Amino acid sequence: MMKKGIEAMFFDIDGTIYSHKTSKIPQSTKEAMEIARKKGIKLFIATGRHKVLLDDQPWLIDFGFDGYLTVNGQFSYSGDTIIYANSIDTRAIEILLNRLKKEPNLPIIFFERDKAFRNFEKLPPTNKIKLTDKIEIVDTEGCRRALENKIYQIDAFFHPKDVIPIVQEMTYCSWTSWGAECTDIMPKDANKAIALKKVIDHFGFDMSKVAVFGDGDNDAQMLSLPVVGIAMGNASKNAKAAADHITDDIDEDGLWKAMMKLMGESRD
Protein backbone atom coordinates (compact mmCIF):
# COMPACT_ATOMS: atom_id res chain seq x y z
CA MET A 1 0.00 0.00 0.00
CA MET A 2 1.31 3.42 -0.92
CA LYS A 3 1.70 6.08 1.75
CA LYS A 4 -0.92 8.78 2.19
CA GLY A 5 -0.42 12.41 3.17
CA ILE A 6 1.91 13.15 0.28
CA GLU A 7 3.37 16.68 0.45
CA ALA A 8 5.20 16.83 -2.86
CA MET A 9 5.57 14.95 -6.13
CA PHE A 10 8.52 14.99 -8.54
CA PHE A 11 8.16 13.89 -12.16
CA ASP A 12 10.56 12.98 -14.92
CA ILE A 13 9.31 14.16 -18.34
CA ASP A 14 10.25 11.80 -21.16
CA GLY A 15 8.54 8.44 -20.73
CA THR A 16 6.82 9.57 -17.52
CA ILE A 17 4.81 12.71 -18.34
CA TYR A 18 5.45 12.83 -22.08
CA SER A 19 4.82 9.83 -24.34
CA HIS A 20 7.22 9.42 -27.25
CA LYS A 21 4.83 6.87 -28.74
CA THR A 22 2.01 9.39 -29.15
CA SER A 23 4.15 12.55 -28.97
CA LYS A 24 1.72 13.89 -26.38
CA ILE A 25 1.17 14.36 -22.68
CA PRO A 26 -1.81 12.11 -21.82
CA GLN A 27 -4.94 14.05 -20.89
CA SER A 28 -5.27 11.82 -17.82
CA THR A 29 -1.89 13.08 -16.62
CA LYS A 30 -3.00 16.70 -16.91
CA GLU A 31 -6.20 15.90 -14.99
CA ALA A 32 -4.23 14.19 -12.21
CA MET A 33 -1.91 17.19 -11.89
CA GLU A 34 -4.90 19.51 -11.47
CA ILE A 35 -6.36 17.29 -8.77
CA ALA A 36 -3.03 17.14 -6.93
CA ARG A 37 -2.68 20.91 -7.06
CA LYS A 38 -6.18 21.41 -5.62
CA LYS A 39 -5.20 19.14 -2.75
CA GLY A 40 -2.26 21.43 -1.97
CA ILE A 41 0.43 19.00 -3.11
CA LYS A 42 3.56 20.71 -4.43
CA LEU A 43 4.50 19.55 -7.93
CA PHE A 44 7.98 19.54 -9.49
CA ILE A 45 9.65 18.57 -12.73
CA ALA A 46 12.88 16.51 -12.45
CA THR A 47 14.27 16.08 -15.94
CA GLY A 48 17.40 15.62 -17.97
CA ARG A 49 16.11 18.38 -20.24
CA HIS A 50 17.32 21.98 -20.19
CA LYS A 51 14.69 24.71 -20.00
CA VAL A 52 15.05 25.47 -23.74
CA LEU A 53 13.92 21.90 -24.44
CA LEU A 54 10.63 22.38 -22.61
CA ASP A 55 9.26 24.56 -25.40
CA ASP A 56 7.95 21.67 -27.51
CA GLN A 57 5.37 21.07 -24.78
CA PRO A 58 4.12 24.52 -23.65
CA TRP A 59 1.91 22.91 -21.00
CA LEU A 60 5.04 22.06 -19.00
CA ILE A 61 5.59 25.81 -18.58
CA ASP A 62 2.01 27.05 -18.60
CA PHE A 63 0.93 24.69 -15.82
CA GLY A 64 3.35 26.45 -13.51
CA PHE A 65 5.07 23.71 -11.56
CA ASP A 66 6.38 24.68 -8.13
CA GLY A 67 9.93 24.03 -9.26
CA TYR A 68 12.07 22.61 -12.02
CA LEU A 69 15.08 20.34 -11.57
CA THR A 70 16.62 20.62 -15.05
CA VAL A 71 19.68 19.04 -16.71
CA ASN A 72 19.45 16.09 -14.30
CA GLY A 73 19.08 18.48 -11.39
CA GLN A 74 22.28 20.41 -12.04
CA PHE A 75 20.29 23.63 -12.38
CA SER A 76 17.28 23.58 -10.07
CA TYR A 77 15.01 26.50 -9.36
CA SER A 78 11.62 27.60 -8.08
CA GLY A 79 10.34 30.81 -9.62
CA ASP A 80 13.26 33.24 -9.53
CA THR A 81 15.03 31.36 -6.73
CA ILE A 82 17.99 29.18 -7.68
CA ILE A 83 18.03 26.26 -5.25
CA TYR A 84 20.97 24.31 -6.63
CA ALA A 85 23.51 24.97 -9.39
CA ASN A 86 26.40 22.64 -10.20
CA SER A 87 28.50 23.25 -13.30
CA ILE A 88 31.02 21.07 -15.12
CA ASP A 89 34.72 21.51 -14.32
CA THR A 90 36.38 23.51 -17.10
CA ARG A 91 39.22 20.97 -17.18
CA ALA A 92 36.75 18.38 -18.45
CA ILE A 93 35.40 20.79 -21.04
CA GLU A 94 38.92 21.49 -22.29
CA ILE A 95 39.44 17.76 -22.82
CA LEU A 96 36.23 17.52 -24.84
CA LEU A 97 37.10 20.56 -26.95
CA ASN A 98 40.46 19.03 -27.80
CA ARG A 99 38.62 15.87 -28.88
CA LEU A 100 36.28 17.95 -31.08
CA LYS A 101 39.28 19.41 -32.89
CA LYS A 102 40.18 15.88 -33.97
CA GLU A 103 36.59 14.71 -34.52
CA PRO A 104 34.51 17.82 -35.35
CA ASN A 105 31.55 15.74 -36.55
CA LEU A 106 30.68 14.48 -33.08
CA PRO A 107 27.20 16.01 -32.41
CA ILE A 108 27.28 17.87 -29.09
CA ILE A 109 25.03 20.35 -27.26
CA PHE A 110 26.39 22.55 -24.47
CA PHE A 111 23.87 23.79 -21.89
CA GLU A 112 24.49 27.09 -20.10
CA ARG A 113 22.18 28.55 -17.46
CA ASP A 114 19.57 30.00 -19.81
CA LYS A 115 20.90 29.20 -23.27
CA ALA A 116 22.36 26.34 -25.25
CA PHE A 117 24.51 25.92 -28.34
CA ARG A 118 25.43 23.01 -30.60
CA ASN A 119 28.05 22.13 -33.21
CA PHE A 120 25.71 20.51 -35.76
CA GLU A 121 22.67 21.37 -37.87
CA LYS A 122 20.77 18.09 -38.01
CA LEU A 123 20.83 14.75 -36.26
CA PRO A 124 20.91 11.48 -38.22
CA PRO A 125 17.46 10.37 -39.49
CA THR A 126 17.56 7.44 -37.05
CA ASN A 127 17.64 9.84 -34.10
CA LYS A 128 14.09 10.83 -33.13
CA ILE A 129 15.05 13.52 -30.63
CA LYS A 130 13.47 16.88 -31.46
CA LEU A 131 15.63 20.00 -31.39
CA THR A 132 14.61 23.63 -31.08
CA ASP A 133 15.72 26.69 -33.03
CA LYS A 134 16.59 28.26 -29.68
CA ILE A 135 19.76 26.17 -29.60
CA GLU A 136 22.35 28.25 -31.43
CA ILE A 137 24.59 26.58 -34.02
CA VAL A 138 28.33 27.29 -33.76
CA ASP A 139 31.46 25.89 -35.40
CA THR A 140 34.21 24.00 -33.60
CA GLU A 141 35.96 27.23 -32.61
CA GLY A 142 32.65 28.64 -31.37
CA CYS A 143 32.41 25.75 -28.96
CA ARG A 144 35.20 27.39 -26.93
CA ARG A 145 32.46 29.59 -25.54
CA ALA A 146 32.00 26.65 -23.14
CA LEU A 147 35.15 27.81 -21.35
CA GLU A 148 33.76 31.32 -20.85
CA ASN A 149 30.34 30.50 -19.38
CA LYS A 150 29.30 27.88 -16.85
CA ILE A 151 28.13 24.65 -18.49
CA TYR A 152 25.70 22.50 -16.50
CA GLN A 153 25.34 19.60 -18.90
CA ILE A 154 26.62 18.38 -22.25
CA ASP A 155 24.52 16.11 -24.46
CA ALA A 156 26.34 13.74 -26.78
CA PHE A 157 24.09 12.46 -29.55
CA PHE A 158 25.71 9.15 -30.27
CA HIS A 159 25.55 5.69 -28.73
CA PRO A 160 26.68 5.39 -25.08
CA LYS A 161 29.29 2.75 -26.02
CA ASP A 162 30.96 5.39 -28.18
CA VAL A 163 30.71 8.04 -25.47
CA ILE A 164 32.35 5.97 -22.74
CA PRO A 165 35.93 6.31 -24.07
CA ILE A 166 35.47 10.08 -24.26
CA VAL A 167 33.97 10.38 -20.78
CA GLN A 168 36.75 8.23 -19.37
CA GLU A 169 39.16 10.91 -20.56
CA MET A 170 36.99 13.56 -18.87
CA THR A 171 37.90 12.44 -15.36
CA TYR A 172 36.07 15.38 -13.79
CA CYS A 173 32.67 14.24 -15.13
CA SER A 174 29.99 11.61 -14.75
CA TRP A 175 27.46 10.47 -17.32
CA THR A 176 24.07 8.86 -17.70
CA SER A 177 22.10 7.62 -20.68
CA TRP A 178 18.40 7.89 -21.49
CA GLY A 179 18.44 5.54 -24.44
CA ALA A 180 20.66 4.63 -27.34
CA GLU A 181 20.32 8.09 -28.90
CA CYS A 182 21.76 10.40 -26.26
CA THR A 183 24.15 10.49 -23.33
CA ASP A 184 24.13 13.25 -20.70
CA ILE A 185 27.58 14.35 -19.53
CA MET A 186 27.44 16.05 -16.12
CA PRO A 187 29.65 17.27 -13.29
CA LYS A 188 31.44 14.52 -11.37
CA ASP A 189 29.19 12.50 -9.02
CA ALA A 190 26.11 14.41 -10.23
CA ASN A 191 22.60 12.97 -10.45
CA LYS A 192 18.96 13.88 -9.94
CA ALA A 193 18.95 12.49 -6.39
CA ILE A 194 21.40 15.12 -5.11
CA ALA A 195 19.26 17.96 -6.47
CA LEU A 196 16.08 16.32 -5.19
CA LYS A 197 17.44 16.30 -1.65
CA LYS A 198 18.46 19.96 -1.99
CA VAL A 199 14.93 20.91 -3.06
CA ILE A 200 13.33 18.82 -0.33
CA ASP A 201 15.52 20.55 2.27
CA HIS A 202 14.74 23.97 0.78
CA PHE A 203 10.99 23.47 1.15
CA GLY A 204 11.20 21.49 4.39
CA PHE A 205 9.32 18.44 3.10
CA ASP A 206 9.24 15.19 5.03
CA MET A 207 11.11 12.87 2.65
CA SER A 208 8.82 9.96 3.51
CA LYS A 209 5.91 12.06 2.21
CA VAL A 210 7.52 12.79 -1.14
CA ALA A 211 6.58 10.79 -4.25
CA VAL A 212 8.99 10.45 -7.17
CA PHE A 213 8.02 9.20 -10.64
CA GLY A 214 10.45 8.12 -13.36
CA ASP A 215 11.28 5.65 -16.10
CA GLY A 216 14.94 5.99 -17.14
CA ASP A 217 18.31 4.94 -15.82
CA ASN A 218 18.91 8.59 -14.93
CA ASP A 219 15.91 8.35 -12.55
CA ALA A 220 17.12 5.27 -10.67
CA GLN A 221 19.08 7.09 -7.97
CA MET A 222 16.24 9.43 -7.03
CA LEU A 223 13.77 6.52 -7.07
CA SER A 224 16.01 4.68 -4.58
CA LEU A 225 15.90 7.49 -1.99
CA PRO A 226 13.72 6.99 1.13
CA VAL A 227 10.77 8.47 -0.75
CA VAL A 228 7.77 6.81 -2.41
CA GLY A 229 9.53 5.78 -5.61
CA ILE A 230 7.26 4.85 -8.51
CA ALA A 231 8.56 3.53 -11.83
CA MET A 232 6.48 3.55 -14.97
CA GLY A 233 5.49 0.26 -16.60
CA ASN A 234 7.67 1.28 -19.55
CA ALA A 235 10.65 2.00 -17.29
CA SER A 236 14.15 0.58 -17.65
CA LYS A 237 15.23 -2.40 -15.57
CA ASN A 238 17.38 -0.18 -13.36
CA ALA A 239 14.53 2.25 -12.69
CA LYS A 240 12.12 -0.57 -11.82
CA ALA A 241 14.67 -2.21 -9.53
CA ALA A 242 15.19 1.06 -7.65
CA ALA A 243 11.48 1.87 -7.19
CA ASP A 244 9.09 0.89 -4.40
CA HIS A 245 6.20 0.47 -6.82
CA ILE A 246 5.69 -0.08 -10.53
CA THR A 247 2.63 1.40 -12.21
CA ASP A 248 1.30 0.80 -15.72
CA ASP A 249 2.79 2.06 -18.98
CA ILE A 250 2.53 5.80 -19.68
CA ASP A 251 0.17 5.06 -22.59
CA GLU A 252 -2.09 3.03 -20.29
CA ASP A 253 -2.66 5.97 -17.93
CA GLY A 254 0.04 4.64 -15.61
CA LEU A 255 0.93 8.01 -14.12
CA TRP A 256 -2.70 8.88 -13.53
CA LYS A 257 -3.38 5.52 -11.81
CA ALA A 258 -0.40 5.89 -9.46
CA MET A 259 -1.25 9.48 -8.57
CA MET A 260 -4.90 8.62 -7.89
CA LYS A 261 -3.88 5.77 -5.62
CA LEU A 262 -1.51 8.02 -3.72
CA MET A 263 -4.21 10.64 -3.27
CA GLY A 264 -6.96 8.18 -2.42
CA GLU A 265 -8.95 9.17 -5.49
CA SER A 266 -10.82 7.16 -8.10
CA ARG A 267 -11.80 7.99 -11.67
CA ASP A 268 -15.43 8.88 -12.36
N, C-alpha and C positions, 0 to 999 in steps of 0.2 A: 504493500500500500504506500502510495506517495504521501509525503508530508503536506499538511495543510498550513495555513497562515503564512503563505509565501509573501515576502516583502519585495523581491526584485527578480526579474527574469532577464537573462542574457541570451542573445540569439546570433548564431552564425548566419550568414546570408546565403551563399551558394550551396544548394542542396538541402537547406534547412528552411529558409524563408522563400527563396527564389528557386523555381524549378527550371532546370536547363532542358528538360524534356518538352515542356510546354512554353518555355520562355516567358513565364508569368509568375506572379505571386498569387497563390490560390486565394480565392475570395474568402474561404473559410479561415485562412490565416489572418486576414485583415479583420474579420469579425471577432476572432478570438482576442486580437490585440485591443480592440475597442472595449470589449468586456473587461479585460484585465485592467485597462486604464480606469474604467469607471469604478473598479474595486479598490483603486488607490495603489495598485502595484506599479512599481517603477520598472520601466522597460528600456533595455539597452541593446545596441548592436555590438557584436564582437566579431570582427571580420578581418580577413586578410587583405581586403580591398582598401585602397586609399580613397579619400573623399571625392576625388575627381572621377572615380569609377562607380559612384553611386548614382550618377546622373541618368543612366539608362533606365532606372526605376525611380521616377520622381517621388513616388509614395514613400520611399525610404527616408526622404527629407521632409516631405510635407506632413507626414504623420507626427513628426516632432518627438523622436525618442528622447529619453531623459539623458542619454549620453551615448557616445560613439567610441568604441575601442577599435581604431583603424590600424591598417598595416600590422596585423597580428598583435595589436595592443601597443605597438611602439609609439603611437601618438594617440593618446586617449583624452577626451575632453567632454565637458558638459556645458552647453551654451558657450559662453566666452571663457570659461575656466579650463585651463589645461591641467589635467590631473596627473598625467604621466607622459614624459617624453624621453625617448631613449634612441639616440642616433648611432649609426655605424661608425666605427673607428676609421679615420681617414687613411690609416696604414693599409687597411683591407681594400679600401677603394682604390688606392694607388696600385695595388697588385692587380686588381681587375682591369684598370685602365691600361696597364702595361700589356695585359693579355689581349685587350681589344685592339691594340696597335698591330698585333700579330694576326689576330682573327677578327677583323672589323665586321664580319657578317653575322656575328653572334647577336641575336636580337635581345636587347636589354632595355628595361625601363627603370629610371631612377626616380624615387619618390622623395620630394622635399616636404616641408610642412604643408604648404597650400597648393603647390604646383608639382608637375611631373614632366619629365622629358625622356625621349627615346631615341635610339640610333637606327631606326628602321621605319619604313613606310607601311609595309603590309606584312602580316604573318602568313605562313604557308597555308594553303587551302584546307589542309587537314586539321588546322588549329581553329577551334570554334569560339575562342575567346573574343569578345567584342571590345574594341578600343574606342576611344573618344577623341574628337578633334582637340579637346582641351590639353592633350598630352603633346607638347611641342616636339618637333622632329629636329634633331641636331646631327652633325657629323661626328666622326671620332674625336676630333679636336674639341668640339663643343661639349663632349662628355666630361671634359675636365672641370666644367662647372660644378661637378659633384665634389670637388675639393674645396670649393668656395662656400657652399651652403650645406647645412646639415642634411644628411640623407638618412631616412628612417627605414627604408626598405628598398631592395633591388629585386625586380622580377626578371628571371631568366626564362625565356620562352623556348626551351628545348628540353629534351627528356632528362629526368633526374639523374640517370646513369651517366649522362654526359656532363652534368653540372658538378657532380661529386669531385672529380679531379681538380676543378677550378676552385671550389669551396675549400678543399683541403689545403690549397695554397693560401687561401684567405684565412689565416689562423685566428683572426680576431672576429670571426663571424660564426653564425649558426645558420641552419637552413631547414626548411620544411617544404613538403610538396602537397599540392592539392589536385593531383592527377598527373597524367603523363604529359600534359601540355605546358605546365608552368611550375617553376620552383621559386619560392620566396627566400631571398637571402637577407638575413637580419643581423642585428648586433649579437655578439657572443652571448650564449645562454639566454636568449630572448624567447618568449613564447606568450601566448594569450593568457596563460594562468597568472603570470606575474602581474600583468596589467589588471586582470580581474580582481586580484587581491588588493591592489592599490585603489581601485574604484570602490570596492566594498568597504575598505577602511575610510575612504573619503566621505562616504554617505553614512557610515555607521551601521551597516546592515549586519544582522546575525547571519553568518555564513550558512548555517544549517537551514535558513529560511530563504536561501537563494537558489533559483532553478537555472540551469544552464543547458542550452540545446545546441547540438552540433552534429556534423556528419563526416568531417574529414580528419585526416591524420593530424592536421594542425589544430584540431579541437580536442584531441585526446587528453592533453595535460590539464586543460581547464575542466574537462568532464570528470577527471580523477580527483579533483579537490573535494574536501568534505562539504559538498553542496549536493543538491538534487540534480544529478547528471543524467540527461536524457539524450540518447542517440536516436537518430532517425532510422527508419527501416532500411533506407538506402545508404546507410553510413558504412564507412570502411571498417575492416576487422579491428583495427586499433581503436577506433572511436567506440565501437560497440563494447569492446573488452574493458574500456575505461569507465563506461557509464554504469549508473545504477539501474537504469530502465531503458528499454528499447521500445519505441513507438512504431507506428506503421510508416510506410513510405510517404515522402512528401506529397506525391500525387494521389495518395489515398487518404488525404486529410490527416496525416500523421501528427503534424504540429498542433492542429486544432484539437485532436483527440487528447493529446497529452496535456495541453493547457486546460482543457475543460475538466479533466480528471483532477489536476492540481487545484483548480478553483472550486471543485465540487459542483460543477455545472453540467447540464445535459443539453443536447440539441433539441430544439422544438421540432 
